[in-house]
Amino acid sequence: MNKSAKNPMEIHIGVDVGGTFTDFAVSIPGQNRQILHKLASSPDRPDQAIVDGLKEVLATHGLDAGNIVRFGHGTTVGTNALIQRRVGKVAVVTSQGFRDLLEIGRQIRPKVYDIHQDFPKPLVPRWLRYEVPERMRADGVVHKVLDEAAVRRVAEEMAGEEIDCVAVCFLHSHAFPAHEERAAEILRHSLGEDVSVMTSSMVYPEFREYERFSTTVLNAALLTVMGAYLDRLTKSVADLGVVVEPTVSQSGGGLMSAGYSRRYPIRSALSGPAAGVLGAAYRAKATGEANVITLDIGGTSADVSLLADGEASVVHSRRLAGFPLRLPALDVNAVGAGGGSIAWIDRDGLLKVGPDSAGALPGPACYGHGGEAATVTDANVLLGRLPSDSLLDGRMAIRRDLAEAAIDRLAEQLQMSRQVTALGIVQVACATIVKAIRAISVERGHDPADFALFAFGGAGPLHAADVAHELGIKRIFIPPNPGILCAEGLLGSDLVADLVQPSLASFGVEASETLNAARAVLERRADAWFHDENVAPPDQRGAWSVDLRYAGQNFELSIPFDATAFDPAKAAALREAFDAEHERAYGFAQAGESMEIVSMRVKLTGVLSKPPLPKVAGSAPAKPMGSRLVTFAKDEVCETPIYRRDALNSGQNLIGPAVIEQMDSMLLLFPDDRATVDRWGNLVIDLADRGV
Amino acid sequence: MVTLTPIEVELLRNGLTSICDEMFLAIMKSAYSTNIKERHDHSAAIFDAAGRVVVQGESLPLHLASMLGLVEVVLERYGAENIRPGDMFLSNDPFVGRGSHLPDVAILAPVFRDGELVLFVSNIAHHSDIGGMAPGSMAGGMTEIYQEGLRIPPIRIVQDGEILRDVLDLVLLNVRVPRERRGDYMAQIAANRLGTRRLEELFRRWSRDQLVVGCDGIIDAVTRRMRAGIADLPDGEYHFEDVLDDDGMGTTDIPVVVHIRIAGEEIWLDFAGSGAQVKGNMNNSFAGLQASVLFALKVLIDPDGATNHGMLEPVHISAPEASVVNASFPAATAARAQTCQRIIDSILGALASAVPDRVIAASNGANGVATFSGTGPDGRYYLYMETIGGGAGARAYKDGTDGVQVHVTNTSNLPVEALENEYPLLVERYELIDGSGGAGAWRGGLGLRRVYRGLDHTVTFSGQGERAVHPPWGLFGGQPGGTGSIALLHDGGAREGLTIKPASLEVGPDAAVCIETPGAGGYGPPGDRDASSLEEDHRSGKYTADFMRETYGYEGPGG
């Protein structure tokens, strides 16, 4: 990592590939310059838009590809392949008696009261799931030795099936991988180089077999898809004269090398929603705001997440295309409340908003593309919160009359006025978002009042104040380009890897030994990763934690704790930290109760040089470009000045009411709220106390 | 009086639901009982001052009914005027506490506002043991509730915010593994405290009168949904009869009979003709009957709606006293879930002609329970109970689900790795039972086989199955699914069949316990099954070539 080389021309590039657009954020720190670029995505061959966009950026701005020192990108190749089930052909070799485990799963149905809904069928059909005699016990004792001849027979049976990848999934392999490794070795030898073989312990060594096997199968299914994609991308990018390899955004935040991504493609499968969070984290960090809740509202959904002390919260359990996935992913909670979400009256007479969305076509009624349903956007038009003539700098006409007709249909049924109905739609949508934020904050022991709200996406800034107010949040940040934050986030990311070492043991006198043993194993693996990813010692970081629980519990709490060598005193300190965290998270602690160590984790970081955020210039205060009537609350309708966002420069102060318009977003400043533009172009809003 | 708009009611409902969800998660993450932490056999609710359930988070059907009567019994016993801030009440009894079986422990807390009792919060959790004759408090072989565990009438467990140590000590002395159970009680009490705190925060936004009116509105909304849903069902009279195998204590072929009348927006369900209360523990309390009826109706008419007191209003349930579906004191009720499952199968069967596209054929009709206890090789006493799914009934347009929990139960299995880490047991097989789904245009789901062995020690095993004799029926020409069984597999190959409800059996390490759960019935005549489904049946190995030939005339791909 040549951090020291201070080439004034050095270029950092972040590319976010979305379903509709591929966004570029290009930073040239030597010139305090940031270039944003957007082009249509090429869903059938996502790398095409990346290469085209890169060519356009280089040509338009006269840049030399050889100066590119970072090429980070976020891709949904894996996600889409799984959703469409267009993946490689996988076979599974598993412990005798457990061939059906991938089909049985947790023996539950998705919803208690829905007898018509099922989880999807496994990616690997029953006839490609093979059993071999072998069995480990929970304590590592070999209960039944691996039948190597049976493994060879399985390899022969598979020969005619044109398998792309074999997943070896044995019980207790997360802690005792010997059987899995030996079986994999035999299979590799028997099947030759055309077939990849991987073990569940290599993909994610944690207990709970169904989730581990499922994760392994998902990874196996993506190997060929992701490999082919990365081959094309790296070659095309290199052909343009770029000397660095593209890096890939991970679900849990941070980047990984193309090589690592080839082996663990599943690690990027949930990176889509993570990108925006990373963008927010990058900006929040620059401004010194450590505790942030992110709010990204688009057309169909609102994505929310939480950053505590600058770190995004991570969960280890998610579903993808209906399958459980147990890998770190940013804790992004998505709910069906976006600009296009449809308002409707349920059979109980109550007003509901979403999860159905009018999407881009026909879109909200006011778009005039034939949509008849009233959406959140239509409500905002009637409230004056969105302009009633056009959006996207005049590129899209707005039909207020159609919005009125759509809302009136609901108002009539509810026997309420048009304005009150419109306000109700926005309130119900916001209540859904508030509930989603409570789930990632209060339900995790955080008080939202201690956080700032970072709002982006097309509709985030418009609803931020309503949401913040409900949650007791006092400050809102809105980045200069709310629609392109994801690509920017890739400029501020480092290489990361999450390693875990299961070490289930009671927390007794021998705790220090257990912890030291786990630490030693992880340190060896950490060294190997730093070596593979080419991270020089000064750029190596490790954040260590220990997963603990009271003996008999089943959910662990991860306690950050860095000790290169544990002794009884350090172990005691770890215990105390756990009791305190249990008290904070669940409202009680059982001090003195026996405890268990479940695993040790380390999050490794290979620090990459990051361009500082460009600073914006100050200038004379901007004047409003007009005004309109805006409904802020039931009895609060104000003539409200309208500002252009790009006319607001650093140091500008505004007192609400105000509407601030920009190409990709609209922003609402409630009466008496104060806004100021900071050095990096963020609009910072301090909310006035509106009472309750 | 204030009025609330439909929008404000929705906003309040949202706020209350969010609090219930938070309570639910808090218990799940900090409790000790496997039933709670892994299988999520717990729920949380908020009540109005009159004791009506306003919202139930993570709605567990069987807990809903227990919630419905909980506040009422506390109010009857203490009187609202004697309930004070900082109180909490504990209850589990099916007869004096409106519970459904003893392991479901309810803890209730009143919530005050300016000195006035305005709401209650409560949660119910299934504890791994509540004392009694057999470990796990779920085993058969008992004839009255005294043997099943500690009966707790609604009594104070917390006063002035302090846990009543005398009461807790008494309870803990009567249950197995008290150290862990203590954690369960603590988790439940902490969740109520959390719920109370959240409601107090909510009071800043809503006036007292708004809350009262809002709770009415939330309950009325559910009533409207139920009424609209019932109105959607064709008026008429319907009837169905199913049969439970036995009670494990000598009574066999116990009828479950339902007569249904639908007229407009209301429905009447009468269970006259159902068997008399039995000696064994298959008896269902009235709360359990209510739960089963509400579950079946909700499945048919409003799967996505909320659950609360409003569901009951247009639903009229009658059943003979001292019957297996409406038991009287001192009936044993631990395995009432078996009967609940059968009540639901029967209601779906009765309404098959009314709404053929919404019902499903008979599911495994059981709530397969396995309980293991003993002193492991390390000298520690342990106790483990789990429930096993089976086949789900075929549907009008697709196959039934294989190996899944059905109806009132949707509790997750315990991962084998978690089980073997915690207990000195080894799971030798966990697989689908080939051939156990009834044939049909759409086939029934397959049952599950789970084989357990005690490692280097003798285990005490109790099991609870059903449909070993009376198989899950098909609909409209679909064939019945496979029956269930419990057996010992002795080393050397001998298979020793057991009854379907063995109680407290000692099994040495040289034998394994094999539980096979029933499959489920098919839907429509086998002759209507499509070619690609037949090929899948064959290629997956779920059916033998002989069966395919005999039942469907299928000769193999392209044959």
Chai-1 contact restraints between the chains, C-beta under 6 A:
chainA,res_idxA,chainB,res_idxB,connection_type,confidence,min_distance_angstrom,max_distance_angstrom,comment,restraint_id
A,G97,B,E428,contact,1.0,0.0,6.0,A-B,restraint_1
A,G97,B,R429,contact,1.0,0.0,6.0,A-B,restraint_2
A,D100,B,E431,contact,1.0,0.0,6.0,A-B,restraint_3
A,D100,B,L432,contact,1.0,0.0,6.0,A-B,restraint_4
A,I104,B,G403,contact,1.0,0.0,6.0,A-B,restraint_5
A,R106,B,S412,contact,1.0,0.0,6.0,A-B,restraint_6
A,R106,B,N413,contact,1.0,0.0,6.0,A-B,restraint_7
A,Q107,B,G389,contact,1.0,0.0,6.0,A-B,restraint_8
A,Q107,B,G403,contact,1.0,0.0,6.0,A-B,restraint_9
A,Q107,B,V404,contact,1.0,0.0,6.0,A-B,restraint_10
A,Q107,B,Q405,contact,1.0,0.0,6.0,A-B,restraint_11
A,Q107,B,N413,contact,1.0,0.0,6.0,A-B,restraint_12
A,I108,B,Q405,contact,1.0,0.0,6.0,A-B,restraint_13
A,I108,B,N410,contact,1.0,0.0,6.0,A-B,restraint_14
A,I108,B,S412,contact,1.0,0.0,6.0,A-B,restraint_15
A,R109,B,V404,contact,1.0,0.0,6.0,A-B,restraint_16
A,V112,B,N410,contact,1.0,0.0,6.0,A-B,restraint_17
A,Y113,B,K298,contact,1.0,0.0,6.0,A-B,restraint_18
A,Y113,B,V299,contact,1.0,0.0,6.0,A-B,restraint_19
A,Y113,B,P303,contact,1.0,0.0,6.0,A-B,restraint_20
A,D114,B,P303,contact,1.0,0.0,6.0,A-B,restraint_21
A,I115,B,V299,contact,1.0,0.0,6.0,A-B,restraint_22
A,I115,B,I360,contact,1.0,0.0,6.0,A-B,restraint_23
A,D118,B,T401,contact,1.0,0.0,6.0,A-B,restraint_24
A,R126,B,S540,contact,1.0,0.0,6.0,A-B,restraint_25
A,W127,B,R539,contact,1.0,0.0,6.0,A-B,restraint_26
A,A138,B,E420,contact,1.0,0.0,6.0,A-B,restraint_27
A,A138,B,N421,contact,1.0,0.0,6.0,A-B,restraint_28
A,L171,B,V416,contact,1.0,0.0,6.0,A-B,restraint_29
A,H172,B,E417,contact,1.0,0.0,6.0,A-B,restraint_30
A,F207,B,E417,contact,1.0,0.0,6.0,A-B,restraint_31
A,R208,B,P415,contact,1.0,0.0,6.0,A-B,restraint_32
A,E209,B,P415,contact,1.0,0.0,6.0,A-B,restraint_33
A,E209,B,V416,contact,1.0,0.0,6.0,A-B,restraint_34
A,E209,B,E417,contact,1.0,0.0,6.0,A-B,restraint_35
A,R347,B,R225,contact,1.0,0.0,6.0,A-B,restraint_36
A,R347,B,A228,contact,1.0,0.0,6.0,A-B,restraint_37
A,D348,B,A221,contact,1.0,0.0,6.0,A-B,restraint_38
A,D348,B,R224,contact,1.0,0.0,6.0,A-B,restraint_39
A,D348,B,R225,contact,1.0,0.0,6.0,A-B,restraint_40
A,G349,B,P6,contact,1.0,0.0,6.0,A-B,restraint_41
A,G349,B,R224,contact,1.0,0.0,6.0,A-B,restraint_42
A,L350,B,P6,contact,1.0,0.0,6.0,A-B,restraint_43
A,L350,B,V9,contact,1.0,0.0,6.0,A-B,restraint_44
A,L350,B,E10,contact,1.0,0.0,6.0,A-B,restraint_45
A,L350,B,A221,contact,1.0,0.0,6.0,A-B,restraint_46
A,L351,B,P6,contact,1.0,0.0,6.0,A-B,restraint_47
A,L351,B,I7,contact,1.0,0.0,6.0,A-B,restraint_48
A,L351,B,E10,contact,1.0,0.0,6.0,A-B,restraint_49
A,L414,B,P6,contact,1.0,0.0,6.0,A-B,restraint_50
A,G424,B,I7,contact,1.0,0.0,6.0,A-B,restraint_51
A,V428,B,E10,contact,1.0,0.0,6.0,A-B,restraint_52
A,A431,B,L11,contact,1.0,0.0,6.0,A-B,restraint_53
A,A431,B,N14,contact,1.0,0.0,6.0,A-B,restraint_54
A,K435,B,N14,contact,1.0,0.0,6.0,A-B,restraint_55
A,K435,B,S18,contact,1.0,0.0,6.0,A-B,restraint_56
A,R438,B,S18,contact,1.0,0.0,6.0,A-B,restraint_57
A,E443,B,E22,contact,1.0,0.0,6.0,A-B,restraint_58
A,E443,B,L25,contact,1.0,0.0,6.0,A-B,restraint_59
A,G552,B,Y32,contact,1.0,0.0,6.0,A-B,restraint_60
A,G552,B,E180,contact,1.0,0.0,6.0,A-B,restraint_61
A,Q553,B,Y32,contact,1.0,0.0,6.0,A-B,restraint_62
A,N554,B,K37,contact,1.0,0.0,6.0,A-B,restraint_63
A,N554,B,E38,contact,1.0,0.0,6.0,A-B,restraint_64
A,F555,B,K29,contact,1.0,0.0,6.0,A-B,restraint_65
A,Y586,B,A26,contact,1.0,0.0,6.0,A-B,restraint_66
A,Y586,B,S30,contact,1.0,0.0,6.0,A-B,restraint_67
A,G587,B,A190,contact,1.0,0.0,6.0,A-B,restraint_68
A,G587,B,L194,contact,1.0,0.0,6.0,A-B,restraint_69
A,F588,B,M186,contact,1.0,0.0,6.0,A-B,restraint_70
A,F588,B,A190,contact,1.0,0.0,6.0,A-B,restraint_71
A,V692,B,R204,contact,1.0,0.0,6.0,A-B,restraint_72
A,V692,B,R205,contact,1.0,0.0,6.0,A-B,restraint_73
